[in-house]
Amino acid sequence: MNIYSSRTPGHVFRKIYEDYFGHIPKDSDGRSYDIHHIDGDHSNNHPSNLKAVTIQEHYDIHYAQGDYYACYLMAIQRMNKSPEEISKLSKAVQLDRVKNGSHPWQRRPDGTSQATDKVISGTHHFLKRADGTSLALDRAKNGTSPFLGASVNQKMLSAGKHSSQVIKTCPHCDKTVSAGPFAKYHGDKCKKKTT
């Protein structure tokens, strides 16, 4: 289960929570509480299934359930976890994917894999473009490649330039969020923006 899934466009469950229970509280650092789906079903947005929890409480709930992917996303997007902790979570996610047969490099009985599918469709990040570049090279140049490892994240964290450390306030709804959610849901994309 992915807590930041595209199955919940616009995080409609946050709006439902606010309509039913009122304002979503903030923690001592000024970060908005997460809204947890108690039964784990993101399509069940009934108010009785929604619970406001701190980011750490949300992380602990998913960790206890063995939902390491949700923990990994929280760790890299909204928490100040060490590179070692993030690496440990990433390894747990990949081991789970191998165990349940969903790892992209894992071969199917017919000899194909998700990676093979991407090569055939022309969407694999290692495929070269006509100019000799690739998506993987673009990511390496701008420092966002997952293959560069924790050292890049550590450098960004120590320089105060990691996306989780860049805090912005939306001029339309006055919410204070990190750079990633700001770019996705606030500024010119804010639902409270007046035309």
N, C-alpha and C positions, 0 to 999 in steps of 0.2 A: 504494500500500500504506500503510495507516494503522497505525502502531505501537501506538496506543492504541485499537484497534478493539474494538467490541462482539462481534466474532466470537471473541474470546478471553475469555469470561466469567471473571471472578475471576482473570485472568492465570494460568491453570492451568500455563502453561509455566514460570513462576517456581517453582512447587511441584515440577514435574518436574525442573527444573535442580537444585534443592536436594536432592531425593531421590537424584539420580544423582551430583552432584559435591560436595555439601555446602553449607555456608553461602555465600550470595551476599556477596561482599566489599563494602566501603564505600570511597569515595574519601576524600581528605584533609579534605574538608568534612563528612564523616559521612553523605553521601548514598549510598544503595544503588546498586550498579551496575545498569544496564539489562541485560535479556536480549535479545540480538539473534537473530532467525531468519536463519541464514546464507543459505538459499536464497530468502528473502523470502516463503515460504508459511507463514502463521500457523496453518494446520491441521496442519502437519508439526511436531509437538512431540517428535520423536525426539531424545534427548539429543545425538546427533551433529550435529544442526541448531541447537543452542542454544549461544550464546557470551556470557559475561559481559563487558561492556565499560563503560567510564566513560560518563557522559552526553555528554561532549565527543566521545569516540570514536564513539559511536552517532550523534551529530549529523553528524560528518564522513563516516561511511559512507553515510548517507542523502543527504547533500548531493552526494557524488561520484556517487551513482546518479541524481541529479536528482529525488529524492523530496522535493520542497519542502514538501509538506503535513506529512509526518512531522517535518521540520526545524522548521516553523512551530509545531507542537504542542509540541515539546520546548522551543523558544525561549520560548513564552509560559507554559508550565506549570512548567518545571524549570530554566531557565537565566536568567542575568542579561544577556540581550541588550538592546542599546539599542533605543529605539523606531524608529530609522532602519533597523536590521537586521531588526526584526520586520516593518516596512512593506515592505521589499525582498522578504522571504520571502512575505508575503501577496500581493504583486503577482505573483510567480512562480507561486504556486498558482492565482490567477485566470486568468493567461495559459494555464497548462496546461489548466484546465477549459474555456476557450474553444476551445483547439486540439483537445481530444478530444470536444467537443460536450456536456459535462456541466455547463456553467455554467447556474445557475437562470434567468437572464434571456435566455438564448439561445433564439431561436425555432426550433421544429421545422418540417419541411416543411408541416405542416398549419396553421401559424400559432400554435400553442399553445406554452407553455413550462412549466417546473417551477413558476415563480411563478404562472402562470395556474391550474395544477392546485391550488395552495394556496388561491387565492382561491375557486375553485369549491367546494373541500372545507371552506372556512371556517377554515383553519388558518394563513393568512398573518398575519405579525406586525404588519402595518399596518392590518388590519381593525379597525374600531371595535366595541367591545362596546356593549350597551344603555345603559351609564352614560357612554358617550363616551370611555372609555379604551381602550388597546390594549396588546399585549405590548411593542411598540416604545416606547411612553410609559413603561411600567413599567421597562424597561431603562434608558431615559434618566434617570429619576428616581433609580434606585439606582446609577447610574454604570457599568453593565455593557454599555451599548450599544456594538456594534462601530463604529457611525457616529460616536461621540464622538472617535475617533481616539487617537493616541498620547499626547495631552496628559493624558488621564485616567489612562492606565497610568503615565505619567511622574510625575504627582502622587502616585499610590498608591505607586509605587516609592520616591520621595523621602521620603514620610511613613512608610515602612516598613510599609505596610498592604496591599501587594499580596499576593494569595493565595500567590504563590510564595515570599514572604518570611516568612509566618507558619508557623512550625515547631511541630509538636506531637508528643508522644510518646504512643503508645497504651499505656494501662495494662494491656492484656491480653497483648500480644505484645512490648512494649518497642521497637517500631520507631519511628524518628523520621522523619517525613515532613512535606511541606508541607500546608497547609490543605485543598486540593482532594482529594488522595488520602486524607487522614485522614477527611474527611466521607464518602467513598465506601466505604472498605474497613476503617476502624478504629473505635475507640470502641465504640458499641453494635452496630456491624455487623461487628466483628472475628470471624474464624473461630475464634480461640483464646479467645473469651469463654466463661466458664463460667456456666451458668445458676443 
